[in-house]
Amino acid sequence: GHKVWGGVNGSFFNTTTGAAHGLLYKDGTMVQSYSATYPNFFILTKDKKGLIADSGTYNSVKDNIQEAVGGGVMLVKGGFVINQTDVSINPRTCIGVSADQKHVYIMAVDGRNYYYSNGMTYTELARCMMALGAETALSLDGGGSTGFFTRTSPDFAPNRFKLRNQPSDNGGQEREVANGIVIISK
């Protein structure tokens, strides 16, 4: 009953064990709790609204979580860019939500390739998300994990998905990740 139209990589993860870091919900069921190291997360609520929150607000939203994935640093909160101490330039993946929670913005930024794209700092990423209309924004796993794909055919044809970015690791090939965010229609 669902058709996948695109997607990106999700939360940070242990590259040895493959275990995801941070909050993880699937179909309204908690798979994994948030942690002190990864307290921020993106939620799709049962009433189909996007929300970026942290461990401090978890108890007030936990009964309305349909899907959730953990994230890294908070980029934008309340319409303001959050100051960052990490100024490294890297491939990045992030997600943002509009003030009315009806629009979700997903962005993948390639990097580590001088002739193609260097990447972005967290502050640059935050400014881009605000320019798109995000009131809140959260970084997801980036670096070699940054991957973005879209559907190329509406039917169930072979090769119906195409990678739309150039991953920085493995000679431009996708890295296996613990989870992801997919865009679906019913």
Secondary structure as GFF3:
##gff-version 3
##sequence-region A 1 186
A	DSSP	beta_strand	3	9	.	.	.	ID=ss1
A	DSSP	beta_strand	24	26	.	.	.	ID=ss2
A	DSSP	beta_strand	29	32	.	.	.	ID=ss3
A	DSSP	beta_strand	40	45	.	.	.	ID=ss4
A	DSSP	beta_strand	50	54	.	.	.	ID=ss5
A	DSSP	three_ten_helix	55	57	.	.	.	ID=ss6
A	DSSP	alpha_helix	58	61	.	.	.	ID=ss7
A	DSSP	three_ten_helix	62	64	.	.	.	ID=ss8
A	DSSP	beta_strand	65	70	.	.	.	ID=ss9
A	DSSP	beta_strand	74	77	.	.	.	ID=ss10
A	DSSP	beta_strand	80	81	.	.	.	ID=ss11
A	DSSP	beta_strand	92	97	.	.	.	ID=ss12
A	DSSP	beta_strand	104	109	.	.	.	ID=ss13
A	DSSP	alpha_helix	122	132	.	.	.	ID=ss14
A	DSSP	beta_strand	136	139	.	.	.	ID=ss15
A	DSSP	three_ten_helix	143	145	.	.	.	ID=ss16
A	DSSP	beta_strand	148	151	.	.	.	ID=ss17
A	DSSP	beta_strand	161	163	.	.	.	ID=ss18
A	DSSP	three_ten_helix	170	172	.	.	.	ID=ss19
A	DSSP	beta_strand	180	185	.	.	.	ID=ss20
###
